């Protein structure tokens, strides 16, 4: 069994490779999986298992403790491992650093969808959140949309954004930390949110026609980053229907009858397999990134391939 560290993962990954691996995974068979969450908003244990027929299997184990972010120095909110199973023997072949895989796969999930759903001429990106996933989302969006000329950053505690702003400025990217979130929402062409909000922070009344809204943070039924008005009249897409249905971002608009289940047009598998996707300049698109262990598996297998660790075992022939 191989142990693969965060440093090893970072050493072999880049956005082109991860996005191609993610796209290739969505051109194949759909996964079989399930998971559970035990706990509350203070502390929870989270797991997801997946089998992708013909490609392999994996299992994620995570401890989530948001209070760690307020420690001095700050500690990771999520501590996790991802296990990759040998395709032939079904034994555990590799254990990878979970947060590092999560960072790459979550941002790649959103960016792959946005490369299809968002306007190609998008110029203003608004990022909500200050954690590693929010920073990865920023990088991934800048990669897929070179038209972006300005990045707006928002977080409830704005001081947590200083490091991210400095990193972007060092790359000669125009960036600004914003306090007036409604005004920033009204300016943005793409909005991506990676927060732990249980009360909506994105108001639909402020979202312009033509905007792409990417909701990443909410994974429990009580978590909601966007209010129901964001969904009213929007074209709604998800990465995985079953995982998305468990999130408050989807459950609450359904319960309030703002959207119907049949209004969720398609998932990421269908989007990747479509010959073409058409949108008008005025279409407001909403994408729920609910994640899934199949995404961790696609990225983990790509890491193993780049490190030449699988030797034909982790991936199906």
C-alpha positions, -999 to +999 in steps of 0.1 A: +000+000+000+013+034-010+010+065+012+008+097-010+014+130+007+000+164-001+035+175-013+036+145-037+001+154-050+010+190-056+043+180-073+025+163-102-008+182-106-017+212-129-051+224-141-049+211-177-041+176-165-067+176-137-095+190-159-087+165-187-087+136-162-120+149-148-135+152-183-123+117-193-139+103-161-172+118-171-171+103-205-173+068-190-198+048-169-217+064-140-205+056-105-223+036-078-218+052-044-232+062-010-221+081+020-231+094+054-226+124+077-228+121+115-227+152+136-237+189+134-222+222+123-197+221+151-182+187+144-190+159+120-177+127+105-181+123+068-176+094+045-183+085+008-176+053-010-177+047-048-173+021-074-169+031-110-175+000-131-144-009-150-123+019-135-119+011-098-132+020-064-124+044-036-134+056-001-132+090+016-130+094+054-131+129+069-133+148+102-148+183+099-143+208+127-148+244+116-135+258+150-100+248+139-099+278+116-100+301+146-071+284+164-037+302+167-021+293+144-052+281+123-056+244+119-073+226+090-111+225+092-111+192+074-087+163+080-092+134+056-079+105+037-089+090+004-083+053-002-079+039-037-087+002-042-068-021-065-090-028-095-080-065-096-078-076-059-101-049-044-075-043-017-064-009-005-036+001-029-030+037-020-039+062+007-038+099-004-039+131+016-077+139+016-077+178+018-052+181-011-073+159-033-104+177-022-089+210-031-081+200-067-112+179-074-137+204-060-123+233-080-120+211-111-156+200-107-168+236-108-143+248-135-152+219-158-189+227-155-182+265-159-161+259-190-194+248-205-220+269-187-205+303-182-201+330-208-168+329-226-165+367-223-168+367-185-146+395-171-154+398-133-150+368-110-164+370-074-151+344-049-168+339-016-147+322+011-112+322+023-101+286+026-080+264+004-109+254-017-118+291-024-082+298-034-082+267-057-115+278-073-099+312-080-070+296-098-092+272-117-115+299-130-086+321-140-073+291-160-105+283-179-116+319-184-085+340-194-110+368-202-113+375-165-098+409-158-108+414-122-112+392-091-134+403-062-128+385-029-154+384+000-154+367+033-172+374+066-137+380+082-120+400+055-086+399+072-084+362+062-083+373+025-051+394+027-028+365+018-049+355-012-050+391-024-012+394-022-007+361-041-029+373-069-013+408-070+021+391-073+007+375-105-003+409-118-040+401-114-064+429-106-079+420-073-100+437-046-114+426-012-150+438-010-172+446+019-205+453+001-214+418-011-246+429-028-228+454-050-201+428-058-228+402-068-243+428-091-210+434-109-199+397-113-201+376-144-192+345-124-199+340-087-183+310-069-191+304-032-171+281-009-185+290+025-201+272+054-232+295+053-264+283+068-281+316+060-279+327+023-252+352+015-260+356-023-292+374-030-310+367-062-323+403-064-286+414-070-276+387-096-276+401-132-289+382-162-261+362-179-243+355-146-230+320-137-235+311-100-214+282-087-225+269-052-198+248-036-198+250+002-231+236+014-232+198+019-258+195+046-296+201+044-293+231+067-266+248+046-276+274+020-253+299+002-279+314-022-314+324-015-343+310-034-345+340-057-312+330-073-329+299-086-361+316-098-360+317-136-325+303-137-312+273-156-301+248-129-274+222-132-258+198-107-227+176-107-244+146-091-282+145-086-283+123-055-255+143-037-270+176-048-305+166-035-290+162+000-279+198+001-299+228+014-290+247-017-312+224-037-336+210-010-348+244+002-357+259-032-375+226-040-394+227-007-403+264-013-416+253-048-393+278-065-379+250-086-391+215-095-369+184-098-374+183-135-360+218-138-325+206-130-316+202-166-287+178-164-257+167-145-220+169-152-219+135-169-245+146-194-228+180-198-195+164-207-211+140-232-233+167-250-221+174-285-228+211-278-243+233-251-263+264-260-270+294-238-282+329-245-263+359-232-292+366-208-293+331-193-286+329-156-270+295-148-268+280-114-245+250-107-245+230-075-212+214-069-221+187-043-190+166-049-188+129-048-162+102-042-160+094-079-144+129-084-117+121-057-112+088-074-106+103-109-080+128-095-064+102-072-059+078-101-044+106-122-020+113-093-010+076-091-005+076-129+017+107-128+037+092-099+039+059-118+027+041-086-002+020-100+017-002-124-016-012-140-033-020-107-052+012-097-067+017-132-085-008-153-070-020-185 
